[in-house]
Amino acid sequence: MKIIEIWFDADYIYGRDENGKEHRQSLLWYPKLRQADADERKKYSFGFSGIHWRGLDEDISFDSFVYEDAEPSPMQRFFLTHREINVAEFARSLGINPTLLRNYINGFKKPSKEREQEIIDHIHKLGKEMLAA
């Protein structure tokens, strides 16, 4: 599959493939593109296997447009939109390996439904503790 046209809105990058099918991905996966202005986003080139923004040092593979997780889960969305959270310390307070949590957040590994719920419950617990302070 090869993307031949792209465009953006506030939350997504869209791509049309050579068969005319439209695809989209959340810009949460690409913080540099998410923060970029329209002029920066226009300065891209198509390569053999993806799209490159030299000025932003950002790449998106064509294949990523058809990944199952083009949209972050609620847990991933929380961490991707709250980069101020220290993921390593959060993981330690939950009792899981920080690298594993980073892999869950970035989509390199997929947590079980039970593990994802455990993470979300811990987010809620910390939020309640902060409100009570």
C-alpha positions as CSV (number, residue, x, y, z in Angstrom):
1,M,0.0,0.0,0.0
2,K,1.3,3.5,-0.9
3,I,-0.1,6.8,0.2
4,I,-0.2,9.3,-2.6
5,E,-1.9,12.3,-1.0
6,I,-2.1,13.6,2.6
7,W,-4.0,16.3,4.5
8,F,-4.6,17.3,8.2
9,D,-7.1,18.5,10.6
10,A,-6.5,19.4,14.2
11,D,-6.4,15.8,15.4
12,Y,-5.5,13.6,12.5
13,I,-3.3,13.0,9.4
14,Y,-5.3,11.6,6.5
15,G,-3.9,9.7,3.6
16,R,-5.4,8.5,0.3
17,D,-3.8,5.4,-1.2
18,E,-3.2,4.6,-4.9
19,N,-6.6,2.8,-4.9
20,G,-8.5,5.9,-3.7
21,K,-9.1,4.5,-0.2
22,E,-8.8,7.1,2.7
23,H,-7.0,6.3,5.9
24,R,-6.3,8.3,9.0
25,Q,-4.1,8.3,12.1
26,S,-4.1,10.2,15.3
27,L,-1.5,13.0,15.5
28,L,-1.0,12.0,19.1
29,W,1.4,9.4,17.7
30,Y,3.4,12.2,16.1
31,P,4.0,15.1,18.5
32,K,6.2,17.1,16.2
33,L,3.5,17.0,13.5
34,R,0.8,17.8,16.0
35,Q,2.6,20.9,17.1
36,A,3.7,22.0,13.6
37,D,2.0,24.8,11.7
38,A,0.5,24.4,8.3
39,D,3.6,25.6,6.5
40,E,5.8,23.1,8.3
41,R,3.4,20.3,7.6
42,K,3.4,21.1,3.9
43,K,7.2,20.5,3.6
44,Y,7.3,16.8,3.2
45,S,8.5,14.3,0.7
46,F,7.2,10.8,-0.3
47,G,9.8,8.1,-0.1
48,F,9.8,4.4,-1.0
49,S,8.1,3.3,2.2
50,G,6.7,6.5,3.8
51,I,6.5,10.2,4.2
52,H,9.4,12.4,5.6
53,W,9.4,15.9,7.1
54,R,13.0,16.9,7.0
55,G,12.5,20.2,8.9
56,L,10.6,18.4,11.7
57,D,12.7,15.2,11.6
58,E,9.6,13.1,11.4
59,D,8.7,10.0,9.4
60,I,5.5,8.1,8.9
61,S,5.5,4.8,7.2
62,F,2.8,4.0,4.6
63,D,2.0,0.8,6.5
64,S,1.2,2.7,9.7
65,F,-2.0,4.0,8.1
66,V,-3.5,0.5,8.2
67,Y,-2.3,-0.5,11.7
68,E,-5.0,-1.7,14.1
69,D,-4.1,1.0,16.6
70,A,-4.2,4.1,14.4
71,E,-6.3,5.6,17.2
72,P,-4.8,5.6,20.7
73,S,-6.6,3.7,23.5
74,P,-8.0,5.9,26.4
75,M,-4.9,4.9,28.4
76,Q,-2.5,5.8,25.7
77,R,-4.4,9.0,25.0
78,F,-4.0,10.0,28.7
79,F,-0.2,9.6,28.6
80,L,0.3,11.0,25.1
81,T,-1.7,14.2,26.0
82,H,-0.1,14.6,29.5
83,R,3.6,14.3,28.7
84,E,4.3,16.1,32.0
85,I,3.6,12.8,33.8
86,N,6.8,11.0,34.8
87,V,6.0,7.6,33.3
88,A,8.8,5.8,35.1
89,E,7.6,7.0,38.5
90,F,4.0,6.3,37.6
91,A,4.9,2.7,36.7
92,R,6.9,2.3,39.9
93,S,4.0,3.5,42.0
94,L,1.8,0.9,40.1
95,G,4.3,-1.8,40.5
96,I,5.1,-2.5,36.9
97,N,8.2,-2.1,34.8
98,P,8.6,1.4,33.4
99,T,9.9,0.2,30.1
100,L,6.8,-2.1,29.7
101,L,4.5,0.9,30.5
102,R,6.3,3.0,27.8
103,N,5.9,0.1,25.4
104,Y,2.1,0.1,26.2
105,I,1.8,3.8,25.7
106,N,3.7,3.9,22.4
107,G,1.9,0.9,21.0
108,F,4.9,-1.4,20.8
109,K,3.2,-3.9,23.1
110,K,-0.5,-4.3,23.9
111,P,-1.7,-4.7,27.5
112,S,-4.4,-7.2,28.4
113,K,-7.8,-5.6,29.1
114,E,-7.2,-6.3,32.7
115,R,-3.8,-4.7,32.7
116,E,-5.1,-1.6,30.9
117,Q,-7.9,-1.3,33.4
118,E,-5.4,-1.6,36.2
119,I,-3.5,1.4,34.7
120,I,-6.6,3.4,34.3
121,D,-7.7,2.7,37.8
122,H,-4.3,3.8,39.1
123,I,-4.7,7.1,37.1
124,H,-8.1,7.6,38.8
125,K,-6.6,6.8,42.2
126,L,-3.9,9.3,41.9
127,G,-6.3,11.9,40.6
128,K,-8.5,11.4,43.7
129,E,-5.5,11.7,45.9
130,M,-4.5,15.0,44.3
131,L,-8.0,16.3,44.7
132,A,-8.0,15.4,48.4
133,A,-4.7,17.2,49.1
